[in-house]
């Protein structure tokens, strides 16, 4: 038992060390897994390396490569511009539209890619008298919802890790849970921050002209590091300048340039990917989304070899290494029996429901300050003992844990919350910072209570 406790202390210590020193978690975690496995678990190096999650690697590489091609050939930029140009200036609808746009962009591999909508949405909120807190939460909720799509990072890590430890979890079900939870939160934001009062500002049937033609923000916003989150330079330019970058020199009735053949084929491949995942799921099959992404990416690469070559450099190897390192270490902990030790400790709580609530609380609290992806990769395997008892449905606990770890990301202590604060006027920042702190910290409690109550509790009867 002493070696198991030491291994768990090392595991937690690596998280703390990586956060304090701001170094790559995966590098230290993999080295720690090797050291603990060899010196404490009497494992051979090949046994330690065997714990590296190849299936998740295929998922992450396939998805990020597929959407990197779509970004490199300008298809994602065209979709963003086209969507924004068709949005009316109905103040009540605008936050909902930005929720949907952010969710769609976040579903394209990297959840943080949805941040490209932040410096566009905040100036629009000010222009139309929308509380910036409402718009910020609409974008934050959209990012969380889209991040759990079967083609995005949170979803891939959650259901991929669950499958790797033998917990069945349908990726479409996970996405539906995340989408439903965030829609409920958006509705709550509408109530709390004056969203429904916006209905009084419009006459019946009034939707106003399109935003993009002729619209310009007063001042371009400062640059944000979107390129490192997988956003192309064109999308980053849109983000920096708000809708200035969409302003046309032609008349409002001018025809926007259409997609070129390569972009049209890319759109067809994106639609084909979504249709394939849904069709396979409907037939009761377990779609390998990574392999499907490679298949459609092959078509796109053959059509445009140049962008296919460029996209290779945009594969999210950093996340692959981080998730791989964490799961490799968790594999060592399982081999040592440390995970079962945690299970015994959880059983001392007396109620599987309370134990589920505690693990979701931990996931939300830590994720508010640290990497959501890292939390998902670490906590999903550690939930095995609770599922093994048979008192709790595995899919319900993992789905609840995943969403609880994500909805706190609007906290200003995280990348999402910090970006929301940075994109409002300076005089508004103290208020937004305070409200986002309250919202994020309240989600640490409200999320587990709501999701465990809605998902886990019904499966116990």
MONOR-V402605 format. One record per residue. N is the residue number from 0. NEAR is the number of other ideal C-beta (glycine too) atoms within 10 Angstrom. Layout:
BEGIN
n = (N & N)
near = (NEAR & NEAR)
END
This chain:
BEGIN
n = (0 & 1 & 2 & 3 & 4 & 5 & 6 & 7 & 8 & 9 & 10 & 11 & 12 & 13 & 14 & 15 & 16 & 17 & 18 & 19 & 20 & 21 & 22 & 23 & 24 & 25 & 26 & 27 & 28 & 29 & 30 & 31 & 32 & 33 & 34 & 35 & 36 & 37 & 38 & 39 & 40 & 41 & 42 & 43 & 44 & 45 & 46 & 47 & 48 & 49 & 50 & 51 & 52 & 53 & 54 & 55 & 56 & 57 & 58 & 59 & 60 & 61 & 62 & 63 & 64 & 65 & 66 & 67 & 68 & 69 & 70 & 71 & 72 & 73 & 74 & 75 & 76 & 77 & 78 & 79 & 80 & 81 & 82 & 83 & 84 & 85 & 86 & 87 & 88 & 89 & 90 & 91 & 92 & 93 & 94 & 95 & 96 & 97 & 98 & 99 & 100 & 101 & 102 & 103 & 104 & 105 & 106 & 107 & 108 & 109 & 110 & 111 & 112 & 113 & 114 & 115 & 116 & 117 & 118 & 119 & 120 & 121 & 122 & 123 & 124 & 125 & 126 & 127 & 128 & 129 & 130 & 131 & 132 & 133 & 134 & 135 & 136 & 137 & 138 & 139 & 140 & 141 & 142 & 143 & 144 & 145 & 146 & 147 & 148 & 149 & 150 & 151 & 152 & 153 & 154 & 155 & 156 & 157 & 158 & 159 & 160 & 161 & 162 & 163 & 164 & 165 & 166 & 167 & 168 & 169 & 170 & 171 & 172 & 173 & 174 & 175 & 176 & 177 & 178 & 179 & 180 & 181 & 182 & 183 & 184 & 185 & 186 & 187 & 188 & 189 & 190 & 191 & 192 & 193 & 194 & 195 & 196 & 197 & 198 & 199 & 200 & 201 & 202 & 203 & 204 & 205 & 206 & 207 & 208 & 209 & 210 & 211 & 212 & 213 & 214 & 215 & 216 & 217 & 218 & 219 & 220 & 221 & 222 & 223 & 224 & 225 & 226 & 227 & 228 & 229 & 230 & 231 & 232 & 233 & 234 & 235 & 236 & 237 & 238 & 239 & 240 & 241 & 242 & 243 & 244 & 245 & 246 & 247 & 248 & 249 & 250 & 251 & 252 & 253 & 254 & 255 & 256 & 257 & 258 & 259 & 260 & 261 & 262 & 263 & 264 & 265 & 266 & 267 & 268 & 269 & 270 & 271 & 272 & 273 & 274 & 275 & 276 & 277 & 278 & 279 & 280 & 281 & 282 & 283 & 284 & 285 & 286 & 287 & 288 & 289 & 290 & 291 & 292 & 293 & 294 & 295 & 296 & 297 & 298 & 299 & 300 & 301 & 302 & 303 & 304 & 305 & 306 & 307 & 308 & 309 & 310 & 311 & 312 & 313 & 314 & 315 & 316 & 317 & 318 & 319 & 320 & 321 & 322 & 323 & 324 & 325 & 326 & 327 & 328 & 329 & 330 & 331 & 332 & 333 & 334 & 335 & 336 & 337 & 338 & 339 & 340 & 341 & 342 & 343 & 344 & 345 & 346 & 347 & 348 & 349 & 350 & 351 & 352 & 353 & 354 & 355 & 356 & 357 & 358 & 359 & 360 & 361 & 362 & 363 & 364 & 365 & 366 & 367 & 368 & 369 & 370 & 371 & 372 & 373 & 374 & 375 & 376 & 377 & 378 & 379 & 380 & 381 & 382 & 383 & 384 & 385 & 386 & 387 & 388 & 389 & 390 & 391 & 392 & 393 & 394 & 395 & 396 & 397 & 398 & 399 & 400 & 401 & 402 & 403 & 404 & 405 & 406 & 407 & 408 & 409 & 410 & 411 & 412 & 413 & 414 & 415 & 416 & 417 & 418 & 419 & 420 & 421 & 422 & 423 & 424 & 425 & 426 & 427 & 428 & 429 & 430 & 431 & 432 & 433 & 434 & 435 & 436 & 437 & 438 & 439 & 440 & 441 & 442 & 443 & 444 & 445 & 446 & 447 & 448 & 449 & 450 & 451 & 452 & 453 & 454 & 455 & 456 & 457 & 458 & 459 & 460)
near = (8 & 7 & 15 & 18 & 11 & 15 & 26 & 18 & 10 & 19 & 21 & 11 & 12 & 21 & 19 & 10 & 14 & 21 & 15 & 8 & 8 & 6 & 11 & 13 & 24 & 24 & 14 & 18 & 28 & 23 & 13 & 21 & 30 & 17 & 15 & 25 & 25 & 15 & 12 & 17 & 20 & 11 & 21 & 11 & 10 & 7 & 15 & 22 & 15 & 13 & 20 & 17 & 24 & 10 & 14 & 23 & 17 & 18 & 28 & 27 & 20 & 24 & 29 & 27 & 22 & 29 & 29 & 26 & 29 & 26 & 25 & 21 & 25 & 19 & 25 & 27 & 22 & 21 & 21 & 23 & 20 & 13 & 15 & 23 & 16 & 11 & 20 & 14 & 17 & 17 & 20 & 17 & 16 & 24 & 28 & 16 & 21 & 27 & 28 & 16 & 24 & 28 & 29 & 19 & 29 & 29 & 25 & 25 & 30 & 27 & 32 & 23 & 27 & 30 & 26 & 28 & 29 & 25 & 27 & 27 & 28 & 27 & 25 & 24 & 23 & 17 & 17 & 17 & 11 & 24 & 22 & 23 & 23 & 21 & 29 & 30 & 27 & 31 & 31 & 33 & 30 & 31 & 30 & 31 & 34 & 30 & 33 & 32 & 28 & 23 & 27 & 28 & 27 & 28 & 27 & 28 & 29 & 29 & 31 & 25 & 27 & 27 & 18 & 19 & 20 & 11 & 20 & 12 & 22 & 14 & 24 & 16 & 14 & 23 & 26 & 14 & 22 & 28 & 19 & 13 & 25 & 26 & 16 & 13 & 25 & 20 & 13 & 15 & 23 & 20 & 10 & 14 & 21 & 14 & 24 & 11 & 13 & 20 & 12 & 7 & 13 & 15 & 5 & 5 & 5 & 10 & 11 & 13 & 11 & 15 & 21 & 21 & 17 & 13 & 20 & 15 & 19 & 9 & 11 & 15 & 19 & 9 & 13 & 19 & 12 & 23 & 13 & 11 & 19 & 24 & 27 & 23 & 11 & 16 & 25 & 21 & 16 & 24 & 23 & 18 & 20 & 24 & 23 & 18 & 21 & 20 & 14 & 13 & 5 & 9 & 8 & 10 & 6 & 10 & 6 & 14 & 8 & 9 & 17 & 14 & 9 & 17 & 19 & 13 & 19 & 30 & 15 & 13 & 22 & 20 & 11 & 14 & 22 & 15 & 10 & 16 & 21 & 13 & 11 & 15 & 16 & 9 & 8 & 6 & 9 & 12 & 18 & 16 & 25 & 23 & 12 & 21 & 27 & 17 & 16 & 22 & 23 & 13 & 15 & 25 & 19 & 10 & 16 & 20 & 10 & 11 & 20 & 20 & 12 & 15 & 23 & 12 & 9 & 19 & 19 & 21 & 15 & 13 & 23 & 20 & 18 & 24 & 30 & 23 & 25 & 32 & 26 & 22 & 30 & 27 & 24 & 25 & 26 & 16 & 19 & 21 & 16 & 24 & 21 & 15 & 17 & 19 & 19 & 10 & 11 & 21 & 14 & 7 & 14 & 9 & 13 & 20 & 17 & 12 & 23 & 28 & 22 & 16 & 24 & 29 & 17 & 18 & 29 & 29 & 19 & 20 & 26 & 24 & 12 & 19 & 21 & 28 & 24 & 24 & 26 & 29 & 29 & 25 & 24 & 31 & 21 & 23 & 28 & 21 & 19 & 24 & 22 & 15 & 12 & 8 & 15 & 23 & 18 & 21 & 20 & 23 & 28 & 27 & 28 & 28 & 31 & 32 & 32 & 31 & 30 & 32 & 29 & 30 & 25 & 29 & 25 & 21 & 16 & 21 & 15 & 27 & 23 & 15 & 24 & 29 & 22 & 17 & 25 & 23 & 12 & 7 & 7 & 14 & 16 & 10 & 14 & 22 & 16 & 13 & 20 & 24 & 17 & 11 & 25 & 24 & 16 & 12 & 25 & 21 & 15 & 17 & 24 & 25 & 13 & 19 & 27 & 24 & 13 & 16 & 23 & 24 & 15 & 10 & 13 & 13 & 4)
END
